[in-house]
Each structure stands twice: as C-alpha cells, then as structure tokens.
Amino acid sequence: MTLREIEPIASETPRVERDPDEYVAMQKVTRQIAFEDGGWDPERKERIAQLFEGLAPEWHTRGGEDRLRPTRDALSRGGIPSGGTALEIGSGTGIHTPVLLDRFGFVISVDLVKEMLDLSPRPDRTALVRADAAALPLADGSADAVVCVNAFVFPSEYARVLRQDGYVVVVATSGDQTPIYLPPGDVTAALERQLGPVEAVTSRHGWGTWTVVRRAASSP
Ligand SMILES: C[S@@+](CC[C@H](N)C(=O)[O-])C[C@H]1O[C@@H](n2cnc3c(N)ncnc32)[C@H](O)[C@@H]1O
C-alpha cells in the first residue's frame, strides 16, 4: 500500500470545535462497518435509517461553499479523470451532487433513506436510487468512481461495483470531527483488503479531509 500525503490547503475560517459526544460513537460505528464482518447488521441498519429519517428535514441547512470545497479539492488534486459514471454513496439531500456533476458525466446518487431522497433535487445526468450501499443494485465493474462524502465505507461492495481502474473517493467535511469519519490510513487499509494492492493520496482542504484510492497499476 502506498499513501501519499499532499500539501494541505489552509482554512480561511476558524474551526468550530465540536463536542466529542457529537462524533465519537458514530466514528466507532464507521470503523466497525469498514473493518468487521457483521459490522452492518439489520438492527444497525434500522437504527441508522431512523436517525437519518429524523435528520432529513433540516439536512439542507448543512450546505454552504465551505462544506463543498473538500470534495471539489479531492476530485481535482486527487487526480480523478473527467467523464464516466460516479456512484455518490449516502447522497442525503444532494448537497454535493453538483460538485460531482462538474467532474463526472453521470452521477447515481444512492441513499438508504427515502426522506432524504424526497428532498433531493433531480438535476440532469443524475439518477436517484434508494438502496443500501452494502448491497448495491448495480452490476460488477459498472462504476468509474465511488464517492463517499460523510458516508460509510463498505469495502467489499465498492470493490465489486468499481471498474478495474476506478477510484474510491472518501471525504469528511469536518475532518476528524466528522461523525462518519475514518482516518486516511484506515480508509486505505480497509479498501486494500478488498481491492488488493492500492495507491492512495490524501490531503486536507480547510477543516475537511479526503482520500482517493485506486488499485495499484500492475507491474509489466
Ligand atoms: C452524514 S449523511 C451525508 C449526506 C451527504 N453526503 C452530505 O454530506 O450532505 C449520511 C447519509 O448516508 C445515508 N446512509 C446511511 N447508511 C447508508 C447505507 N447503508 N446505504 C446508503 N446510504 C446510507 C444516510 O441516510 C444519510 O443520508
């Protein structure tokens, strides 16, 4: 595994410190989902769905240019080619979808929660799909990129739907104070267990962090 860290871009605004009670428990869940067999079971799925159903009506208040910048930066400095089809995992109310549309030809926005998708606009070149990211209704090798913005990493399912030379992009818009957050080394390690040897690059933009992972080019 190679994980290359590139120069961070400093924030222009002071960090709003979060109470650890707001993120520690969910970070533990995020880690279990990424690394443990049985980390995502029907009971947990039900609890997560209920949580986000309740948050859906006010989710649009979490927009703003500051929150979009880490994703823009990941797609740009992370070296993602233009065009192709991206899966936007845990798309919520679609706050980040326009950023993905600037880079990809088509975006399939996937969310577990109907209440989130009902509040999501439907721009051209997108499809909204209600599904569990642990069991995507998509063919093997059909995605050029899997993009998780503040969303869980399901390594085996992303490895299945990703093209051989595709990319997984993982963004946490509040960095290590994001509830759904895995440190870059853990993102890379969790995906490598399913993708085989990988090359990854990571950086920060403002208070957000991002990691881009792809299968390592095979030796001639
Ligand atoms: C923290 S929100 C992020 C929403 C959006 N990406 C953003 O940053 O504004 C996480 C989203 O993931 C969705 N989600 C949670 N578990 C999921 C799963 N197993 N499959 C698909 N979506 C899921 C939730 O419903 C929620 O909309």
The ligand as an SDF file (V2000), in Angstrom:
LIG
                    3D

 27 29  0  0  0  0  0  0  0  0999 V2000
  -23.9280   12.1370    7.1560 C   0  0  0  0  0  0  0  0  0  0  0  0
  -25.1310   11.9650    5.8970 S   0  0  0  0  0  0  0  0  0  0  0  0
  -24.2520   12.6420    4.4900 C   0  0  0  0  0  0  0  0  0  0  0  0
  -25.1480   13.1710    3.4030 C   0  0  0  0  0  0  0  0  0  0  0  0
  -24.4080   13.8880    2.2700 C   0  0  0  0  0  0  0  0  0  0  0  0
  -23.3970   13.0450    1.6570 N   0  0  0  0  0  0  0  0  0  0  0  0
  -23.7840   15.1600    2.7930 C   0  0  0  0  0  0  0  0  0  0  0  0
  -22.5730   15.1710    3.1120 O   0  0  0  0  0  0  0  0  0  0  0  0
  -24.5340   16.1470    2.8990 O   0  0  0  0  0  0  0  0  0  0  0  0
  -25.0670   10.2170    5.5880 C   0  0  0  0  0  0  0  0  0  0  0  0
  -26.0750    9.7460    4.5670 C   0  0  0  0  0  0  0  0  0  0  0  0
  -25.8270    8.3630    4.3290 O   0  0  0  0  0  0  0  0  0  0  0  0
  -27.0570    7.6960    4.2670 C   0  0  0  0  0  0  0  0  0  0  0  0
  -26.8090    6.2820    4.6000 N   0  0  0  0  0  0  0  0  0  0  0  0
  -26.5360    5.7400    5.8130 C   0  0  0  0  0  0  0  0  0  0  0  0
  -26.3040    4.4240    5.6840 N   0  0  0  0  0  0  0  0  0  0  0  0
  -26.4410    4.1240    4.3740 C   0  0  0  0  0  0  0  0  0  0  0  0
  -26.3370    2.9260    3.6170 C   0  0  0  0  0  0  0  0  0  0  0  0
  -26.0550    1.7440    4.1850 N   0  0  0  0  0  0  0  0  0  0  0  0
  -26.5570    2.9800    2.2960 N   0  0  0  0  0  0  0  0  0  0  0  0
  -26.8480    4.1650    1.6800 C   0  0  0  0  0  0  0  0  0  0  0  0
  -26.9650    5.3310    2.3500 N   0  0  0  0  0  0  0  0  0  0  0  0
  -26.7480    5.3150    3.6740 C   0  0  0  0  0  0  0  0  0  0  0  0
  -27.9420    8.4270    5.2650 C   0  0  0  0  0  0  0  0  0  0  0  0
  -29.3100    8.2160    5.0280 O   0  0  0  0  0  0  0  0  0  0  0  0
  -27.5050    9.8660    5.0450 C   0  0  0  0  0  0  0  0  0  0  0  0
  -28.2870   10.4950    4.0610 O   0  0  0  0  0  0  0  0  0  0  0  0
  1  2  1  0
  2  3  1  0
  2 10  1  0
  3  4  1  0
  4  5  1  0
  5  6  1  0
  5  7  1  0
  7  8  2  0
  7  9  1  0
 10 11  1  0
 11 12  1  0
 11 26  1  0
 12 13  1  0
 13 14  1  0
 13 24  1  0
 14 15  1  0
 14 23  1  0
 15 16  2  0
 16 17  1  0
 17 18  1  0
 17 23  2  0
 18 19  1  0
 18 20  2  0
 20 21  1  0
 21 22  2  0
 22 23  1  0
 24 25  1  0
 24 26  1  0
 26 27  1  0
M  CHG  2   2   1   9  -1
M  END
$$$$
